[in-house]
Amino acid sequence: MYPFWKFLPAGLAHQLGPLGISLYSSLNGGPTPNWKSFQWRGLTFPNRLGIAGGVDKNADLLLQWPRIGVGFSEVGTITPRPQRPNPGKIVDRDWEHKNLWNKMGFPNIGCKEIKLNLENALEYKSTPWFLNIGKNRTTPNDCVAQDCLEIISHLHHLGDAFVLNVSSPNTLGLRALQSREHLEKLTSQIVAHLKSKPLLIKLSPDLTTEELEQSLEGGVQGGASGFILTNTTLRRPANCPFPKEGGLSGADLKNQSMHILKESLQILGSRRKDLLMISAGGVMTPSDVEERLAIGSDLVQIYSAMVFEGPQFFHQVAEKMNADFLQKRST
Ligand SMILES: Cc1cc2nc3c(=O)[nH]c(=O)nc-3n(C[C@H](O)[C@H](O)[C@H](O)COP(=O)(O)O)c2cc1C
């Protein structure tokens, strides 16, 4: 499909995205493609490619995702109370370099409304749901646990796994929660309330090796069941058209995100055991998906590829995986 949304202003294209997905899924939808299906802690993933946090902030499209080929969905970031986006421009695109910029700051309708959307979709659920949780922007860092526990009290029964977002660059001071001390305490408080449901932690690509070691240690000691690597970056490539603040994703995040994945696997070593490792950041082609799996991630997520390549990306990946499988079998 030709990306005609390229000619719309970025903000308008963003607003029309859900409508486009709905239309595309009703015209081209089918059963979820089954490639490299995967089991983890009783969950079945028909395939290993999902949508990243922020794509479906309010659980509006849960029935459409499997129809376009998505193997698992993430909803959110969800906050306890509804909140509006940050003021001013919040999204922009660099088509030449396939980079995306955003300064959204967790706009969402709040956990009580999202609960209704999840409940409405529950009857038709066919793939795992991850619920990504975070604090409202007015909540001080030492009260983050209360915000997270409030969300869990409403949504516990609806998520297959939960994701703690401590890595968005668009909520002031949030990334400080990635320190070992903060993360261990926060993780253990949340894990205690989740009981048997897994908690994953989403980390920033801007961590130094030492900081990454500390974050992984804090998460593991606190009882996390896995990590999502990574969120958007504050770094900018040369001649970048975007402002200094806000997060960059897409093609220029690829190397940073792969580096963090490789370092994390090395740091965890044998402690990885059955921790779920999910790679996100700069996955722009079907070969990129294969590469992340080959490095050792269990699952892969995309956001920017949907913007630049369109919703058919998931079926393109499925075709490549199936073609590779058939070729291997015949040789
Ligand atoms: C417009 C936009 C909004 C995002 N919102 C969230 C969010 O609410 N929560 C979150 O954990 N990540 C959010 N992200 C980060 C993505 O989930 C992902 O980690 C990042 O974009 C890197 O993947 P990509 O290169 O495939 O886009 C957002 C990204 C974009 C571009």
PDBQT file of the ligand as one rigid body, heavy atoms in Angstrom, charges set to zero:
ROOT
HETATM    1  C1  LIG A 401       4.186   8.642  19.155  1.00  0.00    +0.000 C 
HETATM    2  C2  LIG A 401       4.777   7.677  20.139  1.00  0.00    +0.000 A 
HETATM    3  C3  LIG A 401       4.158   7.454  21.364  1.00  0.00    +0.000 A 
HETATM    4  C4  LIG A 401       4.701   6.564  22.280  1.00  0.00    +0.000 A 
HETATM    5  N1  LIG A 401       4.070   6.359  23.466  1.00  0.00    +0.000 NA
HETATM    6  C5  LIG A 401       4.566   5.427  24.332  1.00  0.00    +0.000 A 
HETATM    7  C6  LIG A 401       3.876   5.146  25.536  1.00  0.00    +0.000 A 
HETATM    8  O1  LIG A 401       2.825   5.701  25.847  1.00  0.00    +0.000 OA
HETATM    9  N2  LIG A 401       4.419   4.206  26.355  1.00  0.00    +0.000 N 
HETATM   10  C7  LIG A 401       5.564   3.533  26.053  1.00  0.00    +0.000 A 
HETATM   11  O2  LIG A 401       6.001   2.676  26.824  1.00  0.00    +0.000 OA
HETATM   12  N3  LIG A 401       6.239   3.782  24.908  1.00  0.00    +0.000 NA
HETATM   13  C8  LIG A 401       5.758   4.710  24.057  1.00  0.00    +0.000 A 
HETATM   14  N4  LIG A 401       6.424   4.950  22.887  1.00  0.00    +0.000 N 
HETATM   15  C9  LIG A 401       7.694   4.233  22.584  1.00  0.00    +0.000 C 
HETATM   16  C10 LIG A 401       7.465   2.980  21.723  1.00  0.00    +0.000 C 
HETATM   17  O3  LIG A 401       6.715   2.029  22.429  1.00  0.00    +0.000 OA
HETATM   18  C11 LIG A 401       8.803   2.341  21.319  1.00  0.00    +0.000 C 
HETATM   19  O4  LIG A 401       9.466   1.902  22.456  1.00  0.00    +0.000 OA
HETATM   20  C12 LIG A 401       9.702   3.294  20.548  1.00  0.00    +0.000 C 
HETATM   21  O5  LIG A 401       8.951   4.081  19.656  1.00  0.00    +0.000 OA
HETATM   22  C13 LIG A 401      10.785   2.556  19.770  1.00  0.00    +0.000 C 
HETATM   23  O6  LIG A 401      10.228   1.716  18.783  1.00  0.00    +0.000 OA
HETATM   24  P1  LIG A 401      10.141   2.124  17.219  1.00  0.00    +0.000 P 
HETATM   25  O7  LIG A 401      11.514   2.554  16.791  1.00  0.00    +0.000 OA
HETATM   26  O8  LIG A 401       9.637   0.883  16.547  1.00  0.00    +0.000 OA
HETATM   27  O9  LIG A 401       9.163   3.244  17.124  1.00  0.00    +0.000 OA
HETATM   28  C14 LIG A 401       5.897   5.866  21.960  1.00  0.00    +0.000 A 
HETATM   29  C15 LIG A 401       6.505   6.081  20.723  1.00  0.00    +0.000 A 
HETATM   30  C16 LIG A 401       5.969   6.959  19.813  1.00  0.00    +0.000 A 
HETATM   31  C17 LIG A 401       6.666   7.163  18.498  1.00  0.00    +0.000 C 
ENDROOT
TORSDOF 0
